[in-house]
Amino acid sequence: MKARAIRGTGLSILGFGGGQFIRLASNLVLTRILFPEAFGLMALVQVVLSALEMFSDIAIGPSIVRSSRGDDPKFLQTAWSLQIIRGVILWVAACALAVPVAGFYGQDDLIWMIPIVALSTIITGFGSIHMNTANRHLTLGKLTAVELGSQVLGIAVMIGLAWWLQSVWALVYGSLAIAFFKTALSHILLPGPANKIGWDKSAFLEIYHFGKYIFLGTISGFFIQHGDRMILGKFITLEELAVYTIALMLASVPQLLGAQMINRVFLPLYRTHPPAESADNRAKIGRVLFLVRGGLMVMALLFALSGEYLIDLLYDDRYQTAGVLLVLLSLSILPRILITGYDGILLAVGNSRDFTILTLFTAIFKIAVLFVLVSKFGLIGAILTPVVVDFMTYPALVWFIHRYGGWYPRIDVALLALSALVCALAFWFSPNSWAELTALRW
């Protein structure tokens, strides 16, 4: 298990790093071909699609990872059938929402863009269920190949279409290409028996009872992850939203890697080595937590120190204001890095109810803070929100996880002190970012 965890961590970092590099490289090419408003429109489409996916999440993947029946063919057939059904339902819902969403944001192009991009949910619904079994056993080599390969092929199609069409529709059709290649490669590269449609009542009930709380939790998770763009889309222009999205794409790299580490490394480790079971388990997981969080904090520091210079180097004058935003956003995720890995223990022990209560509480608090700060400070308000929310909800998180031996206060205090030094260093390197904050008037 230790060897698999190490390989899994390495492959997760490799896959994530490769994916982010591909994403950045394609963004650099596409921003030089297309106009900024195209990325603002696509950001709104992705917010809607993310909402649908998270509003319908019944935790099929985590169910396979944690269940004792995770390798049972009948269980996997039932899970794959549910995955397909969910994809079709998502597309129908997207079609129904397209007109009201377009009216809300005042963008008629969304009427057609949303249903077409949402076809990707049907395509990925047919993706191999062995993507989840590979995660269950921490055999992530071919899974990483599927994800990186589909990105490379799909983005190549997207760039070709952008050069040809010179339109936002290149991003729309390109997203479908990525979904198609991911589904195809998952069946070609991942080992295991052929996926079959099937139904087992006991398997369905197990997935349902575990996922019913996750369903509510991921709805809350949507507002935590995407609430800023959902609200900003109403208060700022498409061009400003595009600039913010570019800064967020870079700044969120450490946070996204942390989330991937929870799903691919911490969840299986918590399942097989519960920290409350022995002092040895607790010490080992504590060391992993410290190393992972420390590494993520170093990544955030690098983006904060280089933010303005990086944007100047990579993007043209239309996107230069993203530099200050990148510095501030990189610092705003530090509180989230401090608690990376904690909530994974709730899913590992099967306590999806408490996980849901925690995420629901966080979501409600974040949306309330977002409305207040964005309406008053605009983009800077969206940047300040996660800092306020993570610090205010920390006591609730501790209360939920301490009974499972999952709270490590010494690590939290040590990294909190380190994060204060990171902020001071970043503001020293980027006085413009400090000026933006000190210019606020309440």
Stockholm file with secondary structure:
# STOCKHOLM 1.0

chainA/1-442         MKARAIRGTGLSILGFGGGQFIRLASNLVLTRILFPEAFGLMALVQVVLSALEMFSDIAIGPSIVRSSRGDDPKFLQTAWSLQIIRGVILWVAACALAVPVAGFYGQDDLIWMIPIVALSTIITGFGSIHMNTANRHLTLGKLTAVELGSQVLGIAVMIGLAWWLQSVWALVYGSLAIAFFKTALSHILLPGPANKIGWDKSAFLEIYHFGKYIFLGTISGFFIQHGDRMILGKFITLEELAVYTIALMLASVPQLLGAQMINRVFLPLYRTHPPAESADNRAKIGRVLFLVRGGLMVMALLFALSGEYLIDLLYDDRYQTAGVLLVLLSLSILPRILITGYDGILLAVGNSRDFTILTLFTAIFKIAVLFVLVSKFGLIGAILTPVVVDFMTYPALVWFIHRYGGWYPRIDVALLALSALVCALAFWFSPNSWAELTALRW
#=GR chainA/1-442 SS CHHHHHHHHHHHHHHHHHHHHHHHHHHHHHHHHSCHHHHHHHHHHHHHHHHHHHHTCCCHHHHHHHCTTTTCHHHHHHHHHHHHHHHHHHHHHHHHHHHHHHHHHTCTTHHHHHHHHHHHHHHHHTSCTHHHHHHHTTCCHHHHHHHHHHHHHHHHHHHHHHHHHCSTHHHHHHHHHHHHHHHHHHHHHSCSSCCCCCCCHHHHHHHHHHHHHHHHHHHHHHHHHHHHHHHHHHHSCHHHHHHHHHHHHHHTHHHHHHHHHIIIIIHHHHHHSCTTTCHHHHHHHHHHHHHHHHHHHHHHHHHHHHHHHHHHHHSCGGGTTHHHHHHHHHHHTHHHHHTTTSTHHHHHTTCHHHHHHHHHHHHHHHHHHHHHHHHHHTHHHHHHHHHHHHHHHHHHHHHHHGGGTCCCHHHHHHHHHHHHHHHHHHHHHCHHHHHHHHTCCC
#=GC SS_cons         CHHHHHHHHHHHHHHHHHHHHHHHHHHHHHHHHSCHHHHHHHHHHHHHHHHHHHHTCCCHHHHHHHCTTTTCHHHHHHHHHHHHHHHHHHHHHHHHHHHHHHHHHTCTTHHHHHHHHHHHHHHHHTSCTHHHHHHHTTCCHHHHHHHHHHHHHHHHHHHHHHHHHCSTHHHHHHHHHHHHHHHHHHHHHSCSSCCCCCCCHHHHHHHHHHHHHHHHHHHHHHHHHHHHHHHHHHHSCHHHHHHHHHHHHHHTHHHHHHHHHIIIIIHHHHHHSCTTTCHHHHHHHHHHHHHHHHHHHHHHHHHHHHHHHHHHHHSCGGGTTHHHHHHHHHHHTHHHHHTTTSTHHHHHTTCHHHHHHHHHHHHHHHHHHHHHHHHHHTHHHHHHHHHHHHHHHHHHHHHHHGGGTCCCHHHHHHHHHHHHHHHHHHHHHCHHHHHHHHTCCC
//
